Amino acid sequence: MSFLGLDLGGTKVSVGLLDDHDTFIPKSYEIVRDDVEIVDHLVAVISEHRASDLRGIGLCVPGWMSIGQQEVLFAPHRPSLVGQNLSEILAARVGMPVVVDNDANAAAYLEVQVGALRGIDCGVVVNFGTGVGVGVVLCGVVQRGAHGFAGEIGHGYFGGDGRCACGAQGCLELALRQCFFTSDDSQSERNARRERYLDLACVALQWTVRAWDPSIIVIGGGIGVESSEFLLNLDSRLRNRLGPAYPPAYPYLVRATGSGHAGAYGAALMAAAAIRR
């Protein structure tokens, strides 16, 4: 009995298979163009990686999910998904159960099951990628909040008059996205944008520490796992921002389990838990 995990990001979908021994096997990264019909693309990816003993599929998406994970309520990087019940739609297309959740929640579930948050009372996963999101774990359980929006710190007010995709002004995520550089930027411009991104990412971590007081922060997402240097830079900057009132080794920052396939791995584990019970 195997389970397929898919992590739909802002630019790509990562895929992996959880086999009958609960070993996760990363399969591929697939670029998703902006003009592609997402559901059709996901069905094609599932068909390509469908094993003979496949029993279910886990999918995580970059958006806010309703309680019960039935409907995508907001997805700034994949707006065509809003209002869709992906679990129901995909299950009808592929002929088997599909479990859907937010990408940060899937990454947090992975850490609870097999990673750094196993046995931890209070910890978080912070994903830095096309956007920024937090998966919150309290007493070993991923927390979604009253409406499914827990951990969406990227849409907290940071400053400025710019209008975010969520409709609010001055969101932290908007400021982070303004740090992305292009091929036309000079090396000095790239370095300046990189430094600015690190400072803003540190703000996200500082907010996270103040809000949840986690003992461990797991750093994930496409940018978060890009290099060990990113983690080291964040760690040193966070210590300076928190000040002397916090213990020197608190909180403990670690790199996400599963490298760039954490979301797919977590989604596959979610599907396995839901279908096996």
PyMOL commands that set and color helices and strands:
alter all, ss='L'
color gray80, all
select helices_A, chain A and resi 38-48+79-81+86-94+103-114+153-155+172-177+187-212+221-224+228-242+259-276
alter helices_A, ss='H'
color red, helices_A
select strands_A, chain A and resi 2-8+12-18+24-31+54-61+64-65+72-74+98-102+122-128+132-138+141-143+216-220+252-255
alter strands_A, ss='S'
color yellow, strands_A
deselect
rebuild
show_as cartoon
